[in-house]
Amino acid sequence: MNDQHDHGALGDAEYAEFMELAAEEGFDVDEVEGAIEEAGHGPLPVLAVVGRPNVGKSTLVNRIIGRREAVVEDKPGVTRDRVTYEAEWAGRRFKVVDTGGWEQDVLGIDASVAAQAEYAIEAADACLFVVDATVGATDTDEAVVKLLRRAGKPVVLAANKVDGQSGEADAATLWSLGLGEPFPVSSLHGRGTGDLLDEVLRKLPEAPEQRFGNAVGGPRRIALIGRPNVGKSSLLNKVAGEDRVVVNELAGTTRDPVDELIELGGVTWKFVDTAGIRKKVHLQAGADYYASLRTAAAIEKAEVAVILIDTTDNISVQDQRIITTAVESGRAIVIAYNKWDELDEERRYYLEREIETEMQQVAWAPRVNVSAKTGRHMEKLVPAIETALAGWETRVPTGRLNSFLGEIVASHPHPVRGGKQPRILFGTQAGTKPPRFVLFASGFLEAGYRRFIERRLREEFGFEGTPIHISVRVREKRGRKK
């Protein structure tokens, strides 16, 4: 491993200069290196929690993330707004994908569990397979084991609902699944979860495998995301120049993500279509959840998320959730306002007002007004994607960044709080894809001031089409080094 790699995004000379600056400001060398390394790791490793319904997956997810966020209810079909959570154990952070416990009786339990598990496993670096130790291994559990074996991902086996010594024997019978040692846990009472998480960390990589296409010469990966019937399949057909995807008025006719290699503007791109599944009244809750799980899996594999918004409809809570998922995943983002040709002057006026108020969180994303049906403005899609990718990969040299930070501190100092005025001392960009900055400060920086810094970074350096991650390290109270 060369030194440049050891220093994250910093070269040797830049690194030496930076560490000298840190020492002058009274920061410990190990503390600074740790902050750069943590900020520079980029996407967090992903753990998929899989298993059949009602084995206690969501309760276990809540235990792992340390808060009651995943919805837990006895009846199947509980709609969840989110499926991905951030967790920390023994100083290491990772993502947890909860694959829920809803059933589709009409399709059979095996079909629904297998479909959910497949999408979750595909986006994961390791899997936590949860089995109800009081019931033992069922045929459905065996079906999930086959899936896990085929995927070839590292697996940790959790024998859940073991509340005492008597349950240990039940857990031991799960050796028969052939996945190694079953870890006896009680997600309800927290018993055994520490040992389980220690094993999870052993299986998870320090930094995840880059699933998006940054191999030399590999096509850039684009996920088309948006709520059902917004026109994702029509857009894919239009950019491909032929009908490759079934398009139907019934929302959610696409069941599987379709990867398409498509040449646009002399460049080959890989498009991933992620439409929602077919909706039936009695499957509504499960289908929405299933669609959000698939969207999350597709985003994990992509570099750019093209978010389609149906302009003939009001911007909805579901649109907002999809945008939040893409932003939190750290992907480059383009917003495509579809069905633009169907708008009259009045709707256009109100839509612009909606965009101003509802789309503030992605005001930095390139915008294209398109019609997937007629092909209007399709030629603008590729330049927007290229702009977003360029912002996503932009890196600011440390010297230039610190000159910029110095100007900000001088012209717009942090407000005085409790008689103290925290100051940004210096900073560095620890990584790209998306840009990740670590700032070192003399005190806590308020959220409003961090947002101001982000806004100014964008004004100064561009970063169009990409989220920006800013972490702040506060100098511990000790004497300044001379």
N, C-alpha and C positions, 0 to 999 in steps of 0.2 A: 504494500500500500504506500503510495507516495505521500509526501508531507502535505501537498496541497489538499489532498483528499482528507487527511487528518484534520485540517483546519476548516473543514466545511467549505464554504464558498470563498474563503480568503486565501490568497497566494502567500508565499513565504515572507516577502518584504512587507506586505500589507499587514500580515499577522503580527510580525515583530513590532511594527510601529503601533499597532492597535494595543498590544499587550503592555507596551511602555506607557501609553496613555492611561490604560486601566490602572496600572501600578501607581501612577502619579495621583490619580483620583481616590486612592485608598481601597481599591478592589482587590480581593484575593485572586490569584492566578487561576486556581482550580475552580473557583466560583464562576469566573468569566468563561473559562473553557467549557464548563458544564452547561452554562446558559446558551452559548453558541451551538453546542452539540445538540441540545434539546430542541432549540428553535429550528435548527437546520435539518432535522430528521424528516420533515415533510409529512406526508400522509401517515397516519397512525396505522399499526397493524390491526387487522379485522378478525374478530372472533365471532363465528356464527353459532348461535345456540339452537340446536335442532332436536327433534323428538316428536312423538305423537301427541295429540291433544290431551290436556288434563294430567300431565306428568309433573306440572309445577315449573314450567320454563319461565313464565313471566315473573313468578315470585322469586326465582333464582336470579333472574336479570336484575330485579330491584335490589336484591342482596348484593350483587356484584357492583352495581353502580352506586350503592349506598344511599339511595333515595327511592321513594315510591313513585316511579314515573311510568313504567310499563303498566298498562291496564290489567288488573287481575279480577276476573269474575268467573263464577262457576259455569255460567252458560256459554256455549260456543257462539261464535259470530260477533264478538266484541270488536267494534271498530277502533283502531288506534290511529292517532294522528301521525305518529312517528314510529319507525322501526329500528332506527340506529341511535345508540347512546354512547357517550364517552365515559370511560371508567379509568380508575387508577388503582394500582396495587403495588406495594413495595417500591414506590417511587417511579413506576413505569406506567405510561398511559397507553390505552388501546381503545378501539371501538368495539362495541357489542351490538350484533344484529339479532334482534329477538324475532323468531319466526312464528310466534303466536300459537294459539291452540284452537282456532276455529275449525269447524267441520263442514264439509259439503256432503251431506247425507245422500244427496241425489247422485253424486259422482262416486260415492264410496270413500271411506276414510283413507284407504291406501293411496288413492289417486291424489287427494288433496295434500296429504302429508308429503308425498314424494315430490309433488310440484313445488311446494313451498321450500322444501329442503334443498332442491336442486338450485334454485335461484340464490339462496343464501350461501350455499357451499361454494358456488361459482365465484362469489365476491369475497370469499374469506381467505385468510392466511392459515387459520386453524379452526377446528370445530369442537364444540362442547356438546356431546351427545347425552341427553338427559333421559333416564329410564326410571320408571316407578318400581323401586325395589320390592314394594309390598305386593305387586302384581307379578313381577318377574318378566322375562323377555317374551313378548308376544310376536305374532307373525308380522305385524306392522313394524315392530322394532327390527326384526330380521331384514325387512325390506329396506329400512333406512341404513342398516349396516352395509348392505350391498351397494347402496348409493355412495356411502362414505369410502368404501374400498375402491370403487371405480374412480372417484375424484382424486384419490391419492393424497389428500390433505392430512396433516397431523391431527389426531383425534384424542380428546380426553373424555373418558367415560364417567359420568356422574350417576351414582345410584341414589336417587332422591327418596325422600320420606323415610329415612332411617333415623328414628328419634331416640333410640337407645341400644343397649347391647344386643337385645333380641333381634334387632334389624340387621346386625352385622352379617349374620348367616345368610339372610336374604340377599344382601349385597354381593356376598362371595359367589353366589350362583351365577352372577352376570359375567364371570370369567368366561363362561361358555360362548359369549358373543364373539370372542376372539379379537377383542380390541385392547387387550392388556388389562391392567389393574383397574377395577371399578373403585371410584372414590366415594365412600359413603357420606352423604350429606343430608341435612334437613334445611331446605330453602326457607321453610317457615320459621325455624328457630335459629338458623345460622350455624348449626353444628357442622363442623368439617369443611366449611367453605374456605378457610385459610389455606389448608393443605391442597384443596382443589385448585385455588388460584395460583399457588406456587407452581403446580404442575402446568397450568395454562401458560404461565410466563415462560416455562422451559420449552414449550411447544411453539410459542409465537416468536417470529423473527424480531430482532431489535428494531429494524425498519422493514416495512413491507416490500414485497416484490413489486416492482413497477408494472402494474397490469396494463397501463396505457402505452401506446406504441411509440416509445422513444428509441427503438432499435434503429441503427443506421439504415436509411432507405425504407424503413417501415412506414406504411401509410398512417397519417394522423387519424385518430379515432374521434368520431363525433356522435354524441347521443342526442337523438331527437326526443325531447320530453315535453310533457304537457298533459292536461286532463283528457279523458276520453272524448273522442269525436271532435278534437280541435283541428284535425287535418294532418296528423303526422304521416300517415301512410300516403296521403295524396301528395304531400311535399316530397317524400322519398321517391315516389313514382315520377314526379315532375323533374327532379334533379337527375334522376336516372335516365329520363327520356323514354321510359317504357313502363308498362304496368307490371311491376314486380311484386306488388303487395296487394292483397285483396282489400278493396275499399267498399264499404257498405254503410248505408245510412244508420244502421243499428250501431250505437256507440260500443266500442270495445270489441271489434271483430278480430283484431290481431291477438293471438294467444301467446306466440313465442317471439322473442326478440329476433329480428332478421338482420344479419350483417350483410351489407352490400358494399362491394368495392366499386366506386363510381369515379369517373374522370371528369373533373371540372376545371376549367381554366388551365389545362395542360398538366394538372396535378391529380394523382389518385388519392382519394379519401376513403376511409372506411366509415360508413354510416350505420348506426345501430338504431333500429326503429323500436320504440318501447311502448306501443299503445296498450291501453288497459284491456282486461279480459272481458268477455261477453257478460253483460249485466242481466240478471234475472231478479225479479222482485225478492224472492225468498233467499237469494244469495247476496243481496246488496252489500251488507256489512263486510262479509268475507271477501267479496270481489274488490271492493275499494282498498282493503288492507293488502290484498294480494298484488294489486296494481302498484301500490306504493313500495312494496318489497321489491318488485321487479324493476321499478324506476331506480331505486337505490342501488341495485345490483348493476344496472346498465351504466349509471354515473360512475361507479367505482372503476369500470373498465375504460371509460372515455377520458379524453383530454379536454374536449370542449363540449359543453352542454348548450344546445340550441333550444331555447324554451319557447314553445309556440303558445301564443295567447289568441283566443278567438275574439276578434274585435266586435263581432255582432252581439256579444254577451257582455255583461258587467264583469270586471276583474274580480274573481271570487276568492274565498278563503282557501279553496283547493289550489288555485294558481299560486297564491302566496306561499303555501306549504311546499309546493314543488320548487319554487324559487329558493326558499330557505334551505331545502335539502341540497340543491346544487351549490349554493354559496358556502354552506358548512363543509361540503366535501372538497372545497378548494379548487374547483375546476374553472377553466376559462369559460366565459358566459356571453352568449349572443341572445338578444330578445327579438323574436320574429313575430310581428303582429299580422296574423293571417286573416284572410277574407276581407282585406282592405278595400277591394273593388266593390264590396256589397254595401259600403257605408254611404249614407246621405250626409249632407252638410251638418245637420243637427247632431246626429250620432257622433260624427267626427269631433265636433266641438266638445261634447260631454266626455268623449273618450280621452281627449287631451287633458282635461281636468282630472280624470281618474288616474291617468298615467302620472301626473304631477304628484298626486297625493298617495296613491297605492304602490307606486313602483320606486319610491325613494331609495330603498335599500340596494337597488341595482341601477341607480342613475348613471353609474360609470360604465354600464355595458353598452356595446354597440347595438343600435336599433335598426331593423329593416322592416319596412311595410310591404308585405307580400300577398300574393294570392296563389295558393298551391294549385287551385283549379285552373286558372288562366295562365299561370307562369309569370305574372306581373312582378317585376323587380327581382327575379331569381338571380340575375347576374350580380346583384349586390350582396348576396349571401356569402360567397367565397371571400371577397375583400373584408367583410365583417369578421369572419372566422379567423382570417390571417391576422387582423388587427388584434383580436382577443388573444390569440396565441403569442403574438409578439409581446403584449403586455404581461402575459403569464410568465414569460421567460426573461423579462427584463431584470438586469442586475445593476445596482448603483454602486460605484466604487466607494470604499469606506471613507477616503479623504473627502470626496465630494459630498457624501452624506453628512459628515460631521461639520463641514462648512455651512451646509443648509440648516442643520440643527442649531448651530451657533447663531445664525441669523434669526431663527424663530424665537429662541430663548431671549435674544436681545430685544426683538420688536414686539413679541407677544408672550411675556412671561406667564407662568402658571399663576392662577389667583392665590393670594395668601389665605391659608386655612389654619386656624388655631395658632396664629402668630408665626407660622412657618410658611416658607415659600419653596416648595419642591422644585428642583431644577433638573433638566436633562443634562447629564454630564458628557455623554458620548453615546454612539450607537454603531451598529453594523447590520448589513443585510446577511442573514445567516443562510438563506436558501432562496430558490426560485420554484416555480410550478406548484403553488403560487408564491409570489414574493413574501418572504418572512423576515421581519426585522426584530432585532432585540435592542432595546434602549436601556441604558444604565442611568439611574437617577438618584438624587439625594433624598428623595422621599416619594410617597405614593402619588401617582398621577391619576387624577379623576377621569372617569369615562368620557366626559364632555371634552376634556383636553386631548385625550387619545384620539377622539373622532376628529378634532381640529387638526392634529398632526397628520392623520390619514388623508384628510381633505387637502392639506398643503402638499403632502407627498405626491398626490395625484396631479395637482396643479403644476408642480415643478418637473416631475419625471414621467408623466403620462399614466402608465399602468391602466390603460383603457381595456375593459373587458375582463379584468381579473380581480378576485377578492385580494385583500392585503391582510396579513396576520401581523399584529404588533404585540410583542410581549415586553414587559418592563421588569427589570431587576433593580431592587432598591439596595443602596449601599448599607451594609450593616454598620451599627454604631461602633466605631473604633477610631483610634487616632490616625490621622493622615500620614501616609508614608512620605518621606522626603528623599 
